[in-house]
Amino acid sequence: MSQIDDAESDSAFYKKLIDEIPDLIFKAIFNDGTFKVVFCNESITDLLEITPQMFMDNPDTLTYERIIPDDQQVFLKKMQVSKKKQERYNHEFRVMLPNKGLRWMRITGKAEKMADKSVMFYSRISDITDFKQHEEKMKLADERFEFAMKASSEGIWDMNIIDEEVYFSGQLMKIIGKEEKELVVPASFWTERIHPDDIQLYNNTRQKHLTKKTPYYESVYRVLTDQGKYRWVLSRGKIIKYNSDGKPLRAVGTLRDITQIKDKEIQLGNTLNIIGDQNNRLSNFAHIVSHNLRSHASNLKMLLDLFKNADNDERDEMLQHLEGISDGLSITISHLKELVEIQTEIKNVKETLNLRHYLKNILSILHNEITKHSVTIEINIPLDVTVEYNPAYLESILLNFTTNAIKYSSIDKKPIISYDFGIENGFKVLSVSDNGLGIDLKKHKNSLFGMYKTFHKNQNSRGIGLFITKNQVEAMGGKIEVFSEVNKGTTFKIYFDEEY
């Protein structure tokens, strides 16, 4: 009797234990076309709002009175497949309860074929409504986030710092001209695309954040697309995971295509440079008007006032002064006319010119001056070197630099003028060097190419040549650089706007 009592006691214990489980536990048998529930726990009352007896008396209560119509056929098909193949089943479905309303359920279990060819089902049904609602919220959040990223043209990256692997979102892949598809690749996949001029800044910015010198990472650089073009991007990110030793493990961030913004920024910068250049030109023109023209006009008016009351002898002397004022006024107007022509006339028609040939012509014109000052000329220009240039401008530039070198030669040494042709960064460059007086660039660098700026006490210095030359070179799309040291000499480098 004690064994029977113990068995009954164990049975009661296990039943009570099963009844405490919030999920529905039931066993059913399918035999001779009939589906019969032989056991279910008490949890069915709370879970499906039907009693165990109701379910055992009529299993269809679950299928046709609780499961919503849209899910009934799929539910039955899953159970039939499991019965036929005697395999495990795991299926989600929805029920409509009298009190709780719409709920999500999951049924899991296994079908086993018995000796009498009947099939036994061991099943468990769980309420997964909270999970499904959370899943739906996460899905909506992901969809909203993805929409926001697409709308803002931003992509997502997620980096495993230890393994040097990076996840890139589809939107980020689209930025570099690839298919809009997620990708996990080595970090080198990205760094190899960064513009060579930007890679150092990229690494420095990244390293500062990795070493906790900055609270977040932010960098602007150019990245190569699959179409072979560079696009400007803004990348922002932050380390979100460290190990116990404080070593960074994971960083996440965004990447945005800012090419249009950078292009406009560059255009604005160019516009500001043009405006600045125009302001400088206006300042130089104002210098002529306010100083030279006004001075000539004042002197002319003063002489005319004196002329009215002067005797004949005085008038003869005044006429001589008047002639000098007229000459000065003509020179000033000529300078102004020349500058206007450079900056307003269409003089940028270029021809293919032999550089050495044009230099020889200038040296021939200045033969007397070169001989008078015993100047040594050194020409290191290959015979076949040509430049695309305006002929008048090239003559003017060579003439001005050569006359300056002669004019400002040192009386303490024999003058030497050298002409050297070279290639720098793929561009043609002509260097004109002398061993003359030199220029104090610390004092005069910013005003070197200004109008009427002189740097030596030479009575023939007018301060107009370098200003005109610089304008001519820039009108041709080139630039001038100067290197000079007092009492040692000067080198002017003319950069031509053409690749070699």
Secondary structure by P-SEA (a helix, b strand, c coil): caaaaaaaaaaaaaaaaaaacccccbbbbbcccccccccccccccccccccaaaaaacccccccccccccaaaaaaaaaaaaaaccbbbbbcbbbbbccccbbbbbbbbbbbbccccbbbbbcccccaaaaaaaaaaaaaaaaaaaaaaaaacbbbbbbcccccbbbbcaaaaaaaccccccccccccccccccccccaaaaaaaaaaaaacccccccccccccccccbbbbbbbbbbbcccccccccccccbbbbbaaaaaaaaaaaaaaaaaaaaaaaaaaaaaaaaacaaaaaaaaaaaaaaaaaaccaaaaaaaaaaaaaaaaaaaaaaaaaaaaaaaccccccccccccaaaaaaaaaaaaaaaaaaabbbbbbcccccccccccaaaaaaaaaaaaaaaaaaccccccbbbbbbbbccccbbbbbbbbccccccccccccccccccccccccccccccaaaaaaaaaaaaccbbbbbbbcccbbbbbbbccccc
